[in-house]
């Protein structure tokens, strides 16, 4: 029943006009679809083509120009296989997961014990710094390609290393000359 109500079947049954065609062997009725008239805004410049998105009035434009294209080698060259190092393989991924999992108890422990322990604060700060550095480094590696933008990638990696040192010194100063990370978070929570 649902197949009868489809627009394509309705169009075939109601818009088809039977015509007679003579063949050498017999006379068979054939059906020819009459083309319904379409408004001017739906018709396309190409005959027989219909615009899919009627609400788009302008053509898409590139916001940023494409980066310079550079072909290295020929089409028959083999793909360069990177040198196998444990730090860029499964060990690296395992270390990232261990750091992520270690941050959960390091974040909860100072508040659960209700004590201010500088060693626990130092471990939490080191975990936050290493976890953040790995995450931002992955963003740079994923979104700034080495082959197309080597200078930008080098600048971003050095900026990331500089930010790591600056934030580490800031955490050190806050830990040694102020109340510390855990006590600072506790005071902000109760404020």
ABEGO torsion letter per residue (X at the ends): XAAAABAAAAAAAAABBBBBBBBAABBBBBBBBBBBBBBAAABBABBGBBBABAABABBBBBABBBBBBBBBEBAABBBBBBBBBAAABAAAAAAAAAAAAAAAAAAAAAAAAGBBBAAAAAAAAAAAAAAAAAAAAAAAAAABBAAABAAAAAAAAAAAAAAAAAAAAAAAAAAAABAEAAAAAAAAAAX
